[in-house]
């Protein structure tokens, strides 16, 4: 009788224990992680908390979504509005100047407060992907040495491929043959009719044909935490927010790529068959994950490079949480 009562109680308690599982960003960094990797993870995690911790689950579904990029809604610290924070990614990473000729960019360089300027700037944020600006901001905040800050992911993918004589903070690796670790970046090619994978990307980079290819990178936050065979990523402009993504790892710790669309003989980036009537075809994790950027830098630079200052009112600037 006592055994049956104990078993019943354990079953009732299991959901409570599962619900209180530790957040991956709240788990202390593992032993041996470099100072640079810690700084990158800390910067990305701090931003994810600000955006109310949205995430994409292992099945490629948006499981949680709070505030988005152009909203005049406070973030979790009750400080900046969401759109103002995105402006900060552009400004403070030094990537906004490269967008100066695009309508609205010059408005984002102006002090906040003018109704016309604010509206024009917010339109710029909606019309132009800011995921690379976010990555560049994270690397700036983490003081990563010699990082090639750019509004295009392909520029630092190319830099990692070229190597720079070992002076650059990342090297290009095959995501199907090397294990991702905190501080690394995982990247996919987008807006292409078929997948290229790592070999196709390397061939294009070697021949100089990659040009301004559209791509997207996310920071590795954790991998196989507690043996859960999950890869945790954080990226900007994912579902128009700063979101975490969960991917599946195999038993050796390598990325286990989602299966290609069953409705196509060639793997596509966004399945045309995805619809309410074909839910099995919908998976936001089913991308052309062609590049793993392995972190080689071990210590941050002592001083962050000078970038364009964020010209927001002092009361809003002081609300931005410092990195830890």
C-alpha positions as CSV (number, residue, x, y, z in Angstrom):
1,X,0.0,0.0,0.0
2,X,2.8,2.4,0.9
3,X,4.6,1.5,-2.3
4,X,1.5,2.3,-4.4
5,X,1.1,5.6,-2.5
6,X,4.7,6.6,-3.1
7,X,4.5,5.7,-6.8
8,X,1.4,7.8,-7.2
9,X,3.0,10.8,-5.6
10,X,6.1,10.4,-7.8
11,X,4.0,10.4,-10.9
12,X,2.2,13.6,-9.7
13,X,5.4,15.3,-8.9
14,X,7.1,14.6,-12.3
15,X,5.4,17.4,-14.2
16,X,6.3,19.9,-11.5
17,X,10.0,18.9,-11.8
18,X,9.9,19.0,-15.6
19,X,8.3,22.5,-15.5
20,X,11.0,23.8,-13.2
21,X,13.9,22.7,-15.4
22,X,16.8,25.2,-15.5
23,X,16.9,27.6,-18.5
24,X,20.0,26.9,-20.6
25,X,21.1,30.6,-20.3
26,X,20.9,30.3,-16.5
27,X,23.3,27.3,-16.3
28,X,26.9,28.3,-15.4
29,X,29.4,27.9,-18.2
30,X,31.1,24.5,-18.4
31,X,34.7,24.1,-17.2
32,X,37.3,25.0,-19.7
33,X,35.2,27.4,-21.8
34,X,37.3,30.4,-23.0
35,X,36.7,33.9,-21.8
36,X,35.7,35.0,-25.3
37,X,33.1,32.2,-25.5
38,X,31.7,33.1,-22.1
39,X,31.4,36.7,-23.2
40,X,29.6,35.8,-26.4
41,X,27.2,33.5,-24.7
42,X,26.5,36.0,-21.9
43,X,25.8,38.9,-24.4
44,X,23.4,36.8,-26.5
45,X,21.6,35.3,-23.4
46,X,21.1,38.8,-21.9
47,X,19.4,39.9,-25.1
48,X,17.2,36.8,-25.2
49,X,16.0,37.5,-21.7
50,X,15.1,41.1,-22.7
51,X,12.9,39.8,-25.5
52,X,10.9,37.6,-23.1
53,X,12.7,34.3,-24.1
54,X,10.9,33.4,-27.4
55,X,12.0,30.1,-28.9
56,X,11.6,27.6,-31.7
57,X,11.3,24.0,-30.5
58,X,13.1,20.9,-31.8
59,X,10.2,20.3,-34.3
60,X,10.8,23.7,-35.9
61,X,7.7,25.3,-34.5
62,X,7.5,28.7,-32.8
63,X,6.7,27.7,-29.3
64,X,6.8,31.2,-27.7
65,X,6.7,34.7,-29.2
66,X,6.5,38.0,-27.3
67,X,7.3,41.4,-28.6
68,X,8.6,42.0,-32.1
69,X,11.0,44.3,-33.9
70,X,9.0,47.4,-34.8
71,X,6.7,47.6,-31.7
72,X,6.6,50.5,-29.3
73,X,6.5,48.1,-26.4
74,X,8.9,47.9,-23.5
75,X,11.3,45.0,-23.3
76,X,11.6,42.9,-20.1
77,X,13.6,45.4,-18.2
78,X,10.9,48.1,-18.8
79,X,13.6,50.3,-20.4
80,X,13.8,50.6,-24.2
81,X,11.1,49.9,-26.7
82,X,11.6,46.9,-28.9
83,X,12.3,49.0,-32.0
84,X,14.8,51.2,-30.2
85,X,16.7,48.2,-29.1
86,X,17.0,47.1,-32.7
87,X,18.3,50.5,-33.7
88,X,20.9,50.0,-31.0
89,X,22.1,46.8,-32.7
90,X,22.6,48.7,-36.0
91,X,24.2,51.8,-34.4
92,X,26.4,50.2,-31.7
93,X,27.8,47.5,-34.0
94,X,29.0,50.0,-36.6
95,X,26.9,48.4,-39.3
96,X,24.4,51.2,-39.8
97,X,26.8,53.4,-41.8
98,X,27.0,50.7,-44.5
99,X,23.2,51.1,-45.0
100,X,23.3,54.9,-45.3
101,X,21.9,55.0,-48.9
102,X,18.9,52.9,-48.0
103,X,15.7,54.8,-47.2
104,X,15.2,55.2,-43.5
105,X,18.8,54.5,-42.5
106,X,19.7,58.1,-42.0
107,X,16.6,58.6,-39.8
108,X,17.9,55.8,-37.5
109,X,21.1,57.8,-37.1
110,X,19.2,60.8,-35.7
111,X,18.2,61.5,-32.1
112,X,15.0,59.7,-31.1
113,X,11.9,61.9,-30.6
114,X,10.8,63.3,-33.9
115,X,7.6,61.6,-35.0
116,X,8.6,61.6,-38.7
117,X,12.1,60.4,-38.0
118,X,10.9,57.7,-35.7
119,X,8.4,56.4,-38.2
120,X,10.9,56.5,-41.0
121,X,13.5,54.6,-38.9
122,X,10.9,52.0,-37.8
123,X,10.1,51.4,-41.5
124,X,13.8,50.8,-42.2
125,X,13.9,48.2,-39.4
126,X,11.0,46.3,-40.9
127,X,12.3,46.4,-44.5
128,X,15.9,45.4,-43.8
129,X,17.1,42.1,-42.1
130,X,19.0,42.9,-38.9
131,X,20.2,39.5,-38.0
132,X,23.8,40.2,-39.1
133,X,23.7,43.6,-37.2
134,X,22.7,41.6,-34.1
135,X,25.5,39.2,-34.5
136,X,28.0,42.1,-35.0
137,X,26.5,43.7,-31.9
138,X,27.0,40.6,-29.8
139,X,30.6,40.3,-31.0
140,X,31.2,44.0,-30.3
141,X,29.7,43.7,-26.8
142,X,31.8,40.6,-26.2
143,X,35.0,42.4,-27.4
144,X,35.8,39.6,-29.9
145,X,39.1,40.5,-31.5
146,X,39.3,41.1,-35.2
147,X,35.7,40.2,-35.9
148,X,34.6,41.4,-39.4
149,X,31.4,43.3,-38.4
150,X,29.0,43.5,-41.3
151,X,25.3,43.9,-42.2
152,X,25.7,40.6,-44.2
153,X,26.5,37.2,-42.7
154,X,28.3,36.0,-45.8
155,X,31.1,38.6,-45.2
156,X,32.2,36.9,-41.9
157,X,31.5,33.4,-43.3
158,X,33.9,34.4,-46.1
159,X,36.4,35.8,-43.7
160,X,36.4,32.5,-41.7
161,X,36.9,30.6,-44.9
162,X,39.9,32.7,-45.9
163,X,41.5,32.4,-42.5
164,X,43.6,35.5,-42.4
165,X,46.7,33.6,-41.2
166,X,45.0,32.6,-38.0
167,X,44.4,36.2,-36.9
168,X,40.6,36.0,-37.2
169,X,38.4,34.8,-34.4
170,X,36.6,32.1,-36.4
171,X,37.4,29.3,-38.9
172,X,35.0,27.7,-41.3
173,X,34.0,24.0,-40.6
174,X,31.6,21.4,-41.8
175,X,28.6,21.2,-39.4
176,X,28.2,17.6,-40.3
177,X,31.7,16.6,-39.2
178,X,32.6,18.9,-36.3
179,X,30.8,19.3,-33.0
180,X,29.4,22.8,-32.2
181,X,30.4,24.4,-28.9
182,X,29.4,27.6,-27.0
183,X,30.6,30.7,-28.8
184,X,30.5,29.1,-32.2
185,X,28.1,30.1,-34.9
186,X,25.9,27.9,-37.1
187,X,24.8,29.4,-40.4
188,X,22.5,28.5,-43.2
189,X,22.1,29.8,-46.8
190,X,18.6,31.2,-47.6
191,X,16.4,32.1,-50.5
192,X,17.9,29.4,-52.8
193,X,15.9,26.8,-54.8
194,X,18.1,23.9,-53.6
195,X,20.5,23.2,-50.8
196,X,24.3,23.4,-51.3
197,X,25.5,22.1,-48.0
198,X,29.1,22.7,-46.8
199,X,30.8,21.4,-50.0
200,X,28.7,23.6,-52.3
201,X,29.4,26.6,-50.1
202,X,33.2,26.0,-50.0
203,X,33.2,25.6,-53.8
204,X,31.4,28.9,-54.3
205,X,33.7,30.7,-51.8
206,X,36.8,29.3,-53.5
207,X,35.6,30.4,-57.0
208,X,34.5,33.8,-55.7
209,X,30.9,33.2,-56.7
210,X,29.4,33.6,-53.3
211,X,29.1,37.4,-53.7
212,X,26.4,38.8,-51.4
213,X,24.6,35.6,-51.0
214,X,21.8,35.7,-48.5
215,X,22.5,33.8,-45.4
216,X,21.8,33.7,-41.6
217,X,23.9,32.9,-38.6
218,X,23.1,32.2,-34.9
219,X,25.2,31.9,-31.8
220,X,25.7,28.5,-30.2
221,X,24.7,28.9,-26.5
222,X,24.9,25.3,-25.3
223,X,25.1,21.8,-26.7
224,X,24.0,18.5,-25.2
225,X,23.2,20.1,-21.8
226,X,22.7,17.2,-19.3
227,X,22.8,14.7,-22.2
228,X,19.6,16.1,-23.8
229,X,21.1,15.8,-27.4
230,X,19.9,19.4,-28.0
231,X,21.8,22.3,-29.6
232,X,20.8,25.7,-28.4
233,X,21.2,28.7,-30.6
234,X,20.3,32.4,-30.3
235,X,19.8,34.7,-33.3
236,X,18.4,38.1,-34.1
237,X,15.6,38.8,-36.5
238,X,14.3,35.2,-36.0
239,X,10.5,35.6,-36.2
240,X,11.2,39.3,-35.9
241,X,12.7,39.0,-32.5
242,X,15.8,37.7,-30.6
243,X,14.9,34.0,-30.4
244,X,16.4,30.8,-29.2
245,X,16.3,27.8,-31.5
246,X,16.6,24.1,-30.5
247,X,18.2,21.6,-32.9
248,X,18.8,17.9,-32.5
249,X,22.2,16.4,-32.0
250,X,23.1,12.8,-32.7
251,X,24.7,10.5,-30.1
252,X,28.2,11.7,-31.0
253,X,27.3,15.4,-30.6
254,X,27.1,16.3,-34.3
255,X,24.2,18.2,-35.8
256,X,21.3,16.0,-36.9
257,X,19.8,17.8,-39.8
258,X,16.0,17.7,-40.3
259,X,14.8,15.6,-43.1
260,X,14.1,17.2,-46.4
261,X,10.6,17.9,-47.5
262,X,8.7,14.8,-48.5
263,X,7.0,16.7,-51.3
264,X,10.1,17.5,-53.2
265,X,13.0,15.5,-54.7
266,X,15.4,18.3,-53.8
267,X,15.7,19.8,-50.4
268,X,14.3,23.3,-50.3
269,X,14.8,26.0,-47.7
270,X,11.2,26.8,-47.1
271,X,8.9,24.1,-48.2
272,X,6.2,25.2,-50.6
273,X,4.0,22.5,-49.3
274,X,3.7,24.0,-45.8
275,X,0.1,24.8,-45.1
276,X,-2.6,24.1,-42.5
277,X,-3.5,21.0,-44.4
278,X,0.2,19.8,-44.6
279,X,1.6,20.4,-41.2
280,X,4.3,17.7,-41.6
281,X,5.9,20.0,-44.3
282,X,6.3,22.9,-41.8
283,X,9.6,23.0,-40.0
284,X,11.6,26.3,-39.5
285,X,14.7,24.2,-38.6
286,X,14.7,22.6,-42.0
287,X,17.4,24.9,-43.5
288,X,20.5,24.6,-45.5
289,X,22.9,24.5,-42.5
290,X,26.0,24.9,-44.6
291,X,28.6,26.5,-42.2
292,X,29.8,26.0,-38.7
293,X,32.0,28.9,-37.6
294,X,34.3,27.5,-34.9
295,X,35.6,30.1,-32.4
296,X,39.4,30.2,-32.2
297,X,39.8,33.4,-30.2
298,X,40.2,32.7,-26.5
299,X,40.5,36.1,-24.8
300,X,38.5,39.3,-25.5
301,X,40.3,42.5,-26.5
302,X,40.8,44.9,-23.6
303,X,38.9,47.8,-25.2
304,X,35.8,47.6,-27.5
305,X,36.4,49.4,-30.8
306,X,34.9,52.8,-31.0
307,X,31.5,52.7,-32.7
308,X,28.7,55.1,-33.4
309,X,27.1,56.1,-30.1
310,X,23.4,55.4,-29.4
311,X,21.7,58.8,-29.2
312,X,18.8,57.9,-27.0
313,X,17.6,59.9,-24.0
314,X,19.8,59.3,-20.9
315,X,16.9,57.8,-18.9
316,X,16.5,55.1,-21.6
317,X,20.2,54.5,-22.0
318,X,20.7,53.8,-18.3
319,X,17.9,51.2,-18.5
320,X,20.0,48.9,-20.7
321,X,21.3,46.0,-18.6
322,X,25.1,45.7,-18.5
323,X,26.7,42.5,-19.5
324,X,27.9,40.3,-16.7
